[in-house]
Amino acid sequence: MASRYALSLMNDSNSIRAIQTRLALSAFLLLFVELALIRWLGANVIYLAYFSNFVLVGSFLGIGLGFLWAGRFERSLFPLAPVALALFVLFIRLAGVNVEVGGSDLIFFADQRPVGPPRWLILTVIFIVAAAIIACIADGVARSFAKLEPLEAYRWDLIGSISGVIGFSVLSFLGAPPIIWGVVAGLLFLGLLHDSDKKALLVRLVAVGLLFGVLAEESIGEDKAWSPYYALSWEDNEVGGIDMSINDVGTWKQFPVGVVSPYSFVHDVRTADSPGDVLIIGAGSGNDVSEALARGANRVDAVEIDPLIHEIASKNHPDDPYADPRVFTHINDGRAFLERTDRQWDMILLALPDSLTVVLGQGSVRLESYLFTEEALASYNEHLRPGGVFGMYNFMRERWLVDRYASTLDQEFDEPPCVVDFEDADHFSILVATDNASSIDCSAGEPEGALWMASSNVPDPVSDDHPFPYLRTAHIPSFYLLTIGLILAVSALAVRMVAGPLKGIRRQTDVFFMGLAFLLLETKNVVQFALLFGTTWFVNALVFVSLLGSVLAAVEVSRRVKFKSQNLLYGFLALSLVLNWLVPASWLLSLGPTLRLFVGGGIAFLPVFIANLIFADRFRDEKESTTAFGANLLGAVVGGLLEYMALLMGYRSLLFIVAGAYLIALFATRKSQQTIPA
């Protein structure tokens, strides 16, 4: 009898382990496919990389719908996932979809290819399809989730999610192309989907094979590669270098020194005989490095954020500038590089730093946004030697952007900047600034420049809290509002169709607003860490892992500690939000890198940890765990859309929305407790 009991316990233990393993693997697959979709769609739908937040929000909706579906219906959606993913990937590759990016009040750096349907329509459709694919995978996660105690399930879901982020980040670091992503996802699909039905198995095998074939086609070739940020492709040009395209958008051409180009202008207007020590941010192609060396620079510090772009440029530039012993290459974000050094230069140059993408999944902060703020331009001045010169150039597209930069330079330097515009070139403009008027001769270049003079309607400078240089005034553009409205309508309809009568959802009002607030906290942390440590892929991955790690730590505490009242936790949460409001990013930037990491990380993640103590304590005894988890993720959908309020009010002010959401959650929790029978 005793042996039978022991055998029963062993079988139960093995069964629980199997469920835990399946849940973790399913959660790994979910996060892996979500991140892969964001990267892959950004590279294959022209200019979608500017709007990747909509794919992220669509993923949250999909996860929420998947959990709600699993809580109501016996039929699983998970077997449909590989088929839906393969067909979507095939359609995108064959259709050649564009996102239109025209407009005068919000600038996108783009070529002039023909555009397709309106962007609000394309973004909404991609949002819906991404949500549907993720919902199918989330259904598989939810069915394992429901078989465990709520906190135990949440724990293994987080372990799988963290592993998925780390796994995809490692592949990004290794430069793995999409076919490798497809192999990982495809094998997990086949491993998790067991079916005795030979027809169903054959369909899945065909779907996975189709996925492999489509992804292999764009992964193989000598003139293409995938960096941690982009899909790269290039071809030889007539002057000995290459022409580079990023996400299928022509971006730069390599020239040998002596070819007519804009790279000489900043040197031409300087009155010094030699450039001295030069810092180039956005060194990329190597053209500016080559020009500085030809002018007799003593030292060139070349900063480039993308390691693969640097590697390809180094191999192909006709002058081979990166091999010169005077050149020191730094693979880093330009602002982060400056914050970590006390070195000064005779010349600092911002060289076409338009990234064509945003910080992974987060609204409208582009990789280069923090290079153009008031605080950044003040930092450039601080890193110049006496008589040093700062220069920047780009296709500005609109005159107001030229004026914005010139006005900011006028405030940060003692002398008005020299501005030169090339006619019929999309406002290709070069700006040169210095504190010493004798350091530049504005008329020495070809064409001649002119000292900038203020006029009416010059846009205000942008700040680290409102880092949107390409947005003319603080507002939410109408196409964003239209797209957000459509997405909210679609989301509401989808939730009603999947969840049925909303009585169960209404009981989860508090966890809905917890999800909304958490997503905004996540967004603020991602953009703040991008400022403090750089907009590199590594920082983004580290923040996501740290966020999920903070949530996991809160779950582990809640599994061991039962809080008598949530009121005290809400009080500590309020204090942590006040602390985040009171401590400015400028003070954190003044700290050394190590101290900045511990202090900045502690302040940023404290409310995340406390908020998830509240959620985990609330979630512990939840009888409808899949419905509650789904409601929490639907709240995150709304939070992801509210992130665009930062365009209007800045990121620091999002803390007011966070505080309001948690206040609603507190009152909703109290109300639900009062209605529960004794």
C-alpha positions, 0 to 999 in steps of 0.5 A: 500500500505504501509503495502504491502511494509513493508511486502515485506521488512520483507520478504526480510529481512527474506530471507537474514537472512536465506541465512546468516544462511545457509552460516554460517552453511555451512562454519561451516560444511566445517571447521569442516569436514576439521579438522576432516578429518585431525585428523581421517586420521592421526589415520587411515592411518598408518603414514599419521599424518607425512604428514597431510599438504597434507590433508590440501592443498587438502582441499584448492584445494577442496574449490577452486574447489567447488567455481569455480564449483558453479560459472559455473554450475547449478547442485550442488555437495553438495548433493553428500558430505555425500555419498562421505564422508561415502564411503571414511571413509568405504574404509579407515577402510576396506583397512588398508592403510599404508604410507611408511616411510623408508629412511636414510636422513629423519627419521620417528619413526615407527615400521617395519610393511609391507608397501603398495604402494609408499608413493608418490602414497598414498599421491596423492590419499588421496590428490585427494579424500580429495579435492573431498569431500571438493569440494562437501561441498564447492559447498554448501557454494558457492551457499549461498555465491553468493547470498550476497554482496561479503564482506557480504558473506565473513563476514558470511563465516568467522563467520561460519569458526571460529565457526567450528574451535572452535566447533572441538577444544571443542570436542577435549578438551572433548576427544570426539571420532569420532562418535561424530564428525560424529553425528555433521557432519551428522545432519548438512548434513541432516539439510542443504540438503532439498529435496522432492525427497524421493529416494535422501533423502533415499540415504543420510539417508543411507550414514549418517547411514553408517558414524555413524556405521563405526565411532561408531565401532572405538569409543566404547571400554574400551581399546581405546580413543581419545586424542586431538592429537591421537587415543589411544589403549592399552592392559595389559602386563605380568609385570603389566602395559599396552602396549600403541599404538598411531595411531595404532603404538606401542609406549611404555610399562610400567615396574615396577622398577627393570625390565631390561630397559633403564630407569636406565642408566642416574642415573647409570652414575651419581656420586651423591648418589641421583637424587635430583630434577628431570625434565622429559620431555615426562613423558608419561608412568611413567617409568622414574618417577618411576625410579627417585622416586626409586632412592630417588629423592626429587622432580620430575616435570613430563611434558607430552603434552597429558592429556589423555595419562597421565591419562591412564598411571596414572591409569595403572602403577604398581608402581603408581608413579604419586600418589607420593606426590613428583611428580608434573605433568605439562600438557604442551609442554616441551619447553614451560614449560621451557620458563615459569619457573626460577626453576633449577633441578639436572637432566633434562631428555628427555624421548622418546619424539617422537610424531608421528605427526606434528603440526596440518596441517603444513608441517614437524614441529613435536610436539617435534621438538623444544626440540632438537634445539641449543636454546633448549639445551642451555635452558636445561643447563641454568635450571641445577644447578651446577653439574647438569646432562642432559640426553636424549634417544631414538631409533635414527635409524641412527648414524648421528642423534646420532652425531647431538645431541652429537655435539650440546651437545658438543657445549652447555656444557663444557664437551663432552657428554657420549654416549652409544649405545645398539647393534641390537636396531635401534641405541637405544642411550643414551646421558648424558651431564654436565658442571662438569666432576666429575658429571658423570662416563661414564663407570659406566653404563651397557653397558658401554658408551664412551665420544663422539669424533667428526668425519667427516660428522657430521650434523649441529645442528638445530635451532629454525628457521630450526627445522628439527632434523630428516632431515640430510641436508637442502634439500627437499627429493625427494619423497616430490618433486615427490608428490608435482609435482603430486599434482600440475599436478592434481590441474592444470588439475582439475582447467582446467576441472572445470573452463573451459577457464581460462580467468576468472581465469587470471583476478584474478591473484592478488587474487591468489597470495594473497592467496599464500602469506596468506597461507605462513603467516599462516604457519609461524605464526602457527610454531612461536606460537608453539615455543613461547607458545608450540606445544599443541592443544590449542595453535594451535586452538588459532592461527587458531581462531586468524588468522580467527579473524584477517581476520574478523576484516579486513572485518569489517573495509573494510565494513565501510571504503573505501580506496582511494588507495591500494598503501598506504596499500601495503606500510604498509604491506611491513613495517609489513613484514620487522618488522617480519623479524627484530624481532627474535624469541629469543628476543620474548622468552626473554619476559614474557608470557603476554608481549610475547603474546601481542608483538609476537601476534601483530607483527605476526598478523599485516601483516595478518590484513593489507593483508586482508584489501587489499584483502577485499577492492579488493573483495568489488566490485567483480562481480564474487565473487565465481570465485575470492574466488576460485582463492584465495584458489587455490593460497593457495594450491600453498602456502601450497606446497611452505611451504616445502621450509622451509626444505631448507631455514627455516621459517623466509626466507618464508617472502621473498616468501610472499613479492614477492607474494604480489609484484606480486599481486600489479602489477597484480591489477594495470594491471587489473585496467588499462584494465578496460574501463573508 
